[in-house]
Amino acid sequence: MAYWKGLIEEYRAYLSVTEKTPVITLKEGDTPLLYGPRISRKLGNGVKVFFKFEGLNPTCSFKDRGMTMAISKAVEEGSKAVICASTGNTSASAAAYSAHAGISCAVLLPHGSIALGKLAQSMIYGAKVLAVEGSFDQALALTRQLADKHPITMVNSNNPYRIEGQKTAAFEIVDTIGDAPEYHAIPVGNAGNITAYWRGYKEYKQLGKSTRFPRMCGFQAAGAAPIVNKKIVENPQTIATAIKIGNPFSWKSAEAARDESRGLIEAVTDEEILEAYEMLASMEGIFCEPASAASLAGVIKKNKEGYFIDGERRIVCTLTGHGLKDPDAAVMRSTKPTVIKPDMVDILKALKL
Ligand SMILES: *Cc1c(COP(=O)(O)O)cnc(C)c1O
């Protein structure tokens, strides 16, 4: 039986690795593309919505795609230590891949803005965790200064190998459905992922593996929407912590992805994000983290505005991370369990049986 070897081996021909590159892999990639029948029906119009569930990567977010490349190249270049600033998932991934490579890892996190699961991951994988009393953007600036002056490799999305690894998600989608979809919806934070998908779709089209370009539809949280508002957000606010970013690193390339693909980058409110988050879990059985649901929230919003032309249209939504990353969000959004005596009569009554 053929088994998945991790994305570097599977897509080696399209990545800047050589036979000298030590492949550091936790068998990331090969995530499912799930059709959402109930959500598609609810949207009407004959549109078909698919979910690329990146929460099923080894550390439960798409960051692993970039990290297998970044850490492999860091080890190839002789690096013994890496560093990143993170809203949680980059640090979880960097910590895991560093542990697997046997090198050390330091992470700078904005204090108080990290979902519990992500913090737990960075800690147990053995990274040196610093909780900076400031924003993600401040943590990123400090990380850059550190990496400039010290022999330590920075693995934020300024690291070109991250974007390169992440483009393989677009390859997988085309390999699965046989062509590119008409639309691709994606949450936008630092904007590395929208950049990476667009690159992947372009490369595959050039190679003749697909016949079309999808329109790239990026969605930022309304309280953290610098690209939409064309202005740096000094104090970003949103419950979607993974996209709580006021000054995205890949701002320009995200705009290029939007414009070249004739797509859009718009904002969705926290309430719209949470509604989509809950719909995914309760209607489709797919539990992603709040930031991930920005893609579906955006699709629902644009569908109401009549953006998707009627007929057989495929929309792929990237769900960037797993719901268990942020258990507090799920508990807060749900009805509390009914506490009950171990008594059949009471149970029957509560279940209305
Ligand atoms: C990193 C991350 C994002 C944002 O991706 P960018 O490449 O920074 O735009 C969105 N959702 C989750 C869960 C993430 O971890």
The ligand as a MOL file (V3000), in Angstrom:
LIG
                    3D

  0  0  0     0  0            999 V3000
M  V30 BEGIN CTAB
M  V30 COUNTS 15 15 0 0 0
M  V30 BEGIN ATOM
M  V30 1 C -1.6680 31.4810 10.9610 0
M  V30 2 C -3.1140 31.2680 10.9450 0
M  V30 3 C -3.9660 32.0340 10.1360 0
M  V30 4 C -3.4830 33.1680 9.3090 0
M  V30 5 O -2.6440 32.7900 8.2530 0
M  V30 6 P -1.7090 33.8780 7.5720 0
M  V30 7 O -0.8070 33.1240 6.6920 0
M  V30 8 O -0.9800 34.5620 8.6990 0
M  V30 9 O -2.6050 34.8320 6.8640 0
M  V30 10 C -5.3050 31.7230 10.1270 0
M  V30 11 N -5.8070 30.7410 10.8840 0
M  V30 12 C -5.0180 29.9790 11.6760 0
M  V30 13 C -5.6410 28.9150 12.4880 0
M  V30 14 C -3.6600 30.2220 11.7290 0
M  V30 15 O -2.9000 29.4740 12.5280 0
M  V30 END ATOM
M  V30 BEGIN BOND
M  V30 1 1 1 2
M  V30 2 1 2 3
M  V30 3 2 2 14
M  V30 4 1 3 4
M  V30 5 2 3 10
M  V30 6 1 4 5
M  V30 7 1 5 6
M  V30 8 2 6 7
M  V30 9 1 6 8
M  V30 10 1 6 9
M  V30 11 1 10 11
M  V30 12 2 11 12
M  V30 13 1 12 13
M  V30 14 1 12 14
M  V30 15 1 14 15
M  V30 END BOND
M  V30 END CTAB
M  END
